[in-house]
Amino acid sequence: MTSSIETLQLQVRHENLDARLSGIAEQMERAGDAVHAAKMRDLIQKLTSGEFSIAFCGHFSAGKSTMINTLLGADILPSSPIPTSANVVKIRGGESFARAYLTDGDYLEFDVAKDLEKIKNYAVDGTTVESIEIAHPSDLLAPNLSVMDTPGIDSTDDAHKVATESALHLADVVIYVMDYNHVQSELNFSFTKTLKDRGKPVYLVVNQIDKHMDFELSFDDYRDSVIEGFGNWGIEPDGLFFTTLHEPDHEENMFEALQEKIGELFAGRDALLVNSIVSSAAYLIDEHRKVQAAANAEKRGDLQAQLDAVENADELLATAEAAREQLQALQAAPLDLQERLKKEINSLLDNAKITPFQTTELAGHYLKSRKPGFKAGFLASARKTQAEIESRLQALHADLAEKVKANIDWHIRELLVKVPEGFGIRDEAYAKSVYDHFHVSFDLDFLAGVVKEGGLSSDEYMYQYAKDLSAEVKQLYRQEASRFAERAVEIANAQAEERGAQLREQLAAADSLLGAQQALADLEAVEKDYTARLLRVLTGEEGK
């Protein structure tokens, strides 16, 4: 996060920064986050006043108070540790005074020289006292420069943690003081990494190096171990100082270098101040994001629980599209089957040759017997003539029936069973009914009824009669086949409804899962976009 904070600092437009911070604070308030809105307004006040602050942090008994006194050249702070202190003590330049700011908004004033013990007592009170401010004439501190002494970070008291956080919130630079014997602690590493991630300039001070014993370890090796320890955590401090206040002439003492660095920081405070405010604002925006995420936690939890409740979620989603396509195909199948059966039946009947040459000749032979004045012989009786007519008709009927059986009967039964099977319709009862009950019959009267009396005068009429006869027989088959086709479509509809219900249930579960995923993604996107917009307001990109 440190590199992103540094990039942000370079991107920020400095003009109208106070107005943009105010806009962010208002947005936080509208979102119901009064805490971070108030902290954002603290930054506005800091920007307006131009106060530059250096916070001293570290463990209890690391020597922070003594170091501050030495830097200021006055015993302003008690040099003995106050392990129960729950407040930040701010010391700034100016005419001497001391104030204890109370949680009810009031404050008490003290004489620094006379009331130091009272100040110590109020420093213990984390319930009614919010902070302590001391002004003292100093060559180091101008009126708009300050240093802050914070409670030990190793405290388990929540009030101490709140106090330290309030100091870090407004600190432009952090000087982290450690006891020589307690440098390699996880708390030191994690705390300083957090500070760096927040974009704070951090200077490490290893104090009380007079405790070092060369016979145990060379100082160079000790220094290297400190650098390595912080490096292993990915921490690159802005400076590292080894100091002792008990042995000013110690050959490794860097206290004077620390004094010079603090002087340089105060001298270059203008640029540091704006960068500090920007990084603190960015940190507040990120903390505000966490508040918003927490506000959505219940909704997010419900959505996640909905996702977690589905055991085969991945499989369900992976097969959802296939199920959707299958449902669409299933819904279209009955109509497709109907169209396919109609097409196949028509194709079969249209191409069936049931009146070939032989049958046509028999038809012509029969038609001759139907002509007016036909006799079976020169002296044949009417009975004999009628018998001849019936004989010729029976011959035609027998031949036509044979042709129909060979070219239509078996084929159309197979078609009525196999085509539905191609659509997944495998119904034994239906197939049995086709093979057992599909039946088309035509008798002698049917053949005789097809004859058009007006055509008997022409010998060529037999060809038209054969064509008409074929069409009439095929129409009988078309009607019977349509009856079975309708039954096949009914079965397809029933199976589609049954299987469709299963698929719709599967898709409903998948859609619900997808809906929860999308809602969760939308929630995260809204939070991300909201945070990104606040950052654009901070940099000045929003509203250009």
VOMIVO-810192 format. One record per residue (C-alpha): x, y, z; residue in three letters. Coordinates in steps of 0.05 Angstrom, whole numbers, plus 5000, padded with zeros to 4 digits. Example, Ala and Ser with C-alpha at 12.3 -4.5 7.8 and 13.67 -1.06 7.14 Angstrom:
BEGIN
524649105156ALA
527349795143SER
This chain:
BEGIN
500050005000MET
505950465012THR
507650534939SER
500350674922SER
500151214976ILE
506451534948GLU
503451514878THR
497151834905LEU
501152394938GLN
504252554871LEU
497452564836GLN
493753014884VAL
492153714862ARG
493654174921HIS
488954734903GLU
482154694937ASN
484454084977LEU
480554335038ASP
474054364998ALA
475153664971ARG
476453395041LEU
470153735064SER
466253405008GLY
468952725028ILE
467052855101ALA
459953025079GLU
459452395039GLN
461851985098MET
456552315141GLU
451152165090ARG
453551435092ALA
452451435167GLY
459951435186ASP
460452015234ALA
466951765265VAL
471151795201HIS
467552425178ALA
469952765243ALA
477052525231LYS
476852795161MET
474753465189ARG
480753415236ASP
485053395174LEU
481554005146ILE
483054375211GLN
490254135207LYS
490854385135LEU
487955055155THR
492355155216SER
498554885182GLY
500754525246GLU
506254015234PHE
506853455285SER
511952915300ILE
509352335342ALA
513851935387PHE
511451215393CYS
514250585423GLY
514250115483HIS
513550345554PHE
520350495585SER
523650575517ALA
525551285537GLY
520751695494LYS
519352225548SER
526652315566THR
528452375493MET
523152915481ILE
525553295543ASN
532753255517THR
530753485447LEU
526954075477LEU
532354235527GLY
527354235585ALA
524253735633ASP
517253845609ILE
515153115611LEU
516252665671PRO
522352265655SER
519851645690SER
514951215651PRO
507551285664ILE
505050595644PRO
497850775659THR
497651405617SER
491551375572ALA
492552035536ASN
496852365484VAL
501152935509VAL
502353465455LYS
507953975464ILE
508154565417ARG
511855215414GLY
509055855442GLY
507656195508GLU
507855705566SER
501255385587PHE
498154695597ALA
491154455583ARG
487453805597ALA
481953735545TYR
475953365574LEU
471352885539THR
465353355552ASP
468553895510GLY
471154315568ASP
478454395588TYR
482754545649LEU
488854995649GLU
495154905691PHE
501755235704ASP
506954785673VAL
512254955725ALA
507754865785LYS
502554355766ASP
506553805731LEU
504253285782GLU
496953475769LYS
498153395695ILE
500852695709LYS
494652525747ASN
490152755691TYR
494352355642ALA
492151735680VAL
484851895671ASP
482551595605GLY
475151685622THR
474252435629THR
480652685597VAL
481452655521GLU
488452955512SER
493553415544ILE
496853995508GLU
503054365533ILE
505954995502ALA
513055175518HIS
518055665488PRO
523255275450SER
528455385397ASP
526154735365LEU
518654875364LEU
515155455331ALA
507755575349PRO
505355145291ASN
510354575306LEU
509054035357SER
511453365383VAL
506952845414MET
508452335467ASP
503851725462THR
502251155510PRO
506250525501GLY
503950105442ILE
504749475484ASP
499149695530SER
493049245534THR
488649825555ASP
483650005500ASP
483950735522ALA
491450735508HIS
490350455438LYS
485050985423VAL
489651535447ALA
495451285405THR
491051225344GLU
488651945353SER
495852175354ALA
497851775293LEU
491852035255HIS
494552745258LEU
501952585260ALA
505952795199ASP
512152395219VAL
512951815268VAL
519251695308ILE
518850995335TYR
523050895397VAL
525250195419MET
529049935479ASP
535749635459TYR
533748955488ASN
526848925455HIS
527949105383VAL
526748425352GLN
519448365373SER
513548205328GLU
509848795356LEU
515249275333ASN
515248965264PHE
507748945255SER
506549645283PHE
511849985240THR
509449605178LYS
502449865192THR
505150575196LEU
508950505131LYS
502850205097ASP
498950825119ARG
504051255082GLY
507251545145LYS
514651725145PRO
517551285199VAL
524351375233TYR
526750805277LEU
530550975341VAL
534050415379VAL
535050745447ASN
539250555508GLN
544950265466ILE
549350365528ASP
546749675547LYS
550649375490HIS
556348895508MET
561548815454ASP
564148165482PHE
557347855468GLU
556448135398LEU
559848675357SER
555649295348PHE
556249235273ASP
553148545277ASP
547748805323TYR
546149375274ARG
545948885216ASP
541148435254SER
536449015266VAL
536549205192ILE
535448485172GLU
529748385221GLY
525748975193PHE
527748795122GLY
524748095131ASN
518048435143TRP
518848865081GLY
519849495122ILE
524350045095GLU
524650585148PRO
525951305127ASP
531751315177GLY
534950885230LEU
538451175292PHE
542050845349PHE
541951285411THR
543551335485THR
541851905532LEU
545751615590HIS
552451615554GLU
552452215507PRO
559652065486ASP
558251345466HIS
561851225400GLU
555550945366GLU
550951475393ASN
546951815336MET
542752275379PHE
545752905347GLU
544152615278ALA
537052505302LEU
536653225326GLN
539053465258GLU
533953025222LYS
528253305264ILE
530654005247GLY
530653825173GLU
523653535179LEU
521154175212PHE
524654595159ALA
521454205102GLY
514754155135ARG
510554485080ASP
511153915030ALA
511053385085LEU
504753685115LEU
500653635050VAL
503252925036ASN
501452725107SER
494452995101ILE
493452635034VAL
495951975061SER
491652045124SER
485652215081ALA
486951605038ALA
487451175100TYR
480851455127LEU
477551305061ILE
479950585066ASP
477550535138GLU
470950835116HIS
470650285063ARG
471349765118LYS
465650095156VAL
461250065094GLN
463349335083ALA
461549185155ALA
454749515145ALA
453649045086ASN
456448445124ALA
449548155140GLU
447248205068LYS
453947935044ARG
453547375095GLY
446547185072ASP
448747165000LEU
454946755017GLN
450746285059ALA
446246194999GLN
452246014957LEU
455245555010ASP
448645185018ALA
449144894948VAL
453644284954GLU
454744184879ASN
455044924861ALA
460744874811ASP
457644274776GLU
450844614776LEU
453545234743LEU
457844834695ALA
451744444670THR
446745024672ALA
447945254601GLU
447344554575ALA
440944454615ALA
438245104587ARG
439744884516GLU
436744204531GLN
430344524558LEU
429744954495GLN
430744344452ALA
425743954494LEU
420544504488GLN
421444524413ALA
421643754405ALA
414043624399PRO
413044134344LEU
419543904310ASP
417043184315LEU
410343374285GLN
413743724227GLU
418643164217ARG
413242624217LEU
409043014168LYS
415043114122LYS
417242384126GLU
410142114115ILE
409042564055ASN
415842374027SER
414541634036LEU
407641664004LEU
409642133948ASP
415241673928ASN
411541013936ALA
410440673868LYS
403840303877ILE
401140343805THR
406840113761PRO
405939883689PHE
402839213707GLN
397839523755THR
396140063704THR
394939533651GLU
390239173699LEU
386739833712ALA
385839933636GLY
383239223630HIS
378139363684TYR
376140033654LEU
374539693587LYS
369539263624SER
366139893649ARG
364840193581LYS
357640203558PRO
355739593516GLY
361339163543PHE
359938413538LYS
364137833561ALA
363037503493GLY
358737573431PHE
353237133460LEU
355037243534ALA
349337343582SER
348837943629ALA
350737493687ARG
357037263652LYS
358737983634THR
357938213706GLN
362237643729ALA
367737863681GLU
367338573706ILE
368138343779GLU
373737873759SER
377638433727ARG
376338883788LEU
378638343836GLN
385038243796ALA
386438993800LEU
384839003874HIS
389438413889ALA
395138713850ASP
394339403881LEU
393939113951ALA
400438733939GLU
403839363915LYS
401339773974VAL
403539244023LYS
410539213992ALA
411639963983ASN
407740294040ILE
405239844096ASP
411739624129TRP
415440264114HIS
410340724144ILE
409940314208ARG
417540344215GLU
417241084202LEU
412041204256LEU
416340844307VAL
423441034287LYS
422441774276VAL
419741894347PRO
425441464374GLU
430141954341GLY
426942484385PHE
427842064448GLY
420741784447ILE
421441054466ARG
414440834487ASP
413240084481GLU
405740154484ALA
405740654427TYR
410440224385ALA
406139614396LYS
399939984376SER
403240204311VAL
405339494292TYR
398839174316ASP
393539684299HIS
395840104241PHE
391139874187HIS
388640154121VAL
383639774078SER
380339914012PHE
375039453981ASP
372639333910LEU
367339873916ASP
372940373934PHE
376640213869LEU
370140243829ALA
368240903861GLY
374541243836VAL
372441143763VAL
369941763728LYS
364641553678GLU
366342113631GLY
373341853620GLY
371341153597LEU
370741363525SER
378341463521SER
383340903521ASP
388341393552GLU
383941483614TYR
387140873646MET
393341283662TYR
389341833697GLN
385341303733TYR
391640963758ALA
394141643783LYS
387541793817ASP
387341103848LEU
394341193875SER
392641873905ALA
386241613938GLU
389741013970VAL
395541453994LYS
390541934025GLN
387741364065LEU
394741204091TYR
396141944103ARG
389941994147GLN
391541364187GLU
398841564195ALA
396742264219SER
392641934274ARG
398741564301PHE
403142174290ALA
398542574335GLU
399242044388ARG
406942074383ALA
406642834390VAL
402242764452GLU
407342294483ILE
412942784465ALA
409143344499ASN
408142934562ALA
415442724565GLN
417643434551ALA
413343684608GLU
416043164656GLU
423343254637ARG
422344004630GLY
419944054701ALA
426443724725GLN
430644184681LEU
426744804703ARG
427944614775GLU
435344524761GLN
435645184724LEU
431845544779ALA
437145304828ALA
442645524780ALA
439246194768ASP
438546304842SER
445846134851LEU
447846594794LEU
443347134823GLY
446847074890ALA
453647094857GLN
451747704816GLN
448748054877ALA
455147924915LEU
459348174857ALA
454848784850ASP
455448934924LEU
463048894921GLU
463149304857ALA
458849854889VAL
463449874949GLU
469649884904LYS
466750424858ASP
464650834918TYR
471650814948THR
474850954880ALA
470251564872ARG
472351834940LEU
479651754921LEU
478352124856ARG
475252684896VAL
481552684940LEU
486252734880THR
481853254846GLY
480152814786GLU
472752774804GLU
468953374778GLY
474453644733LYS
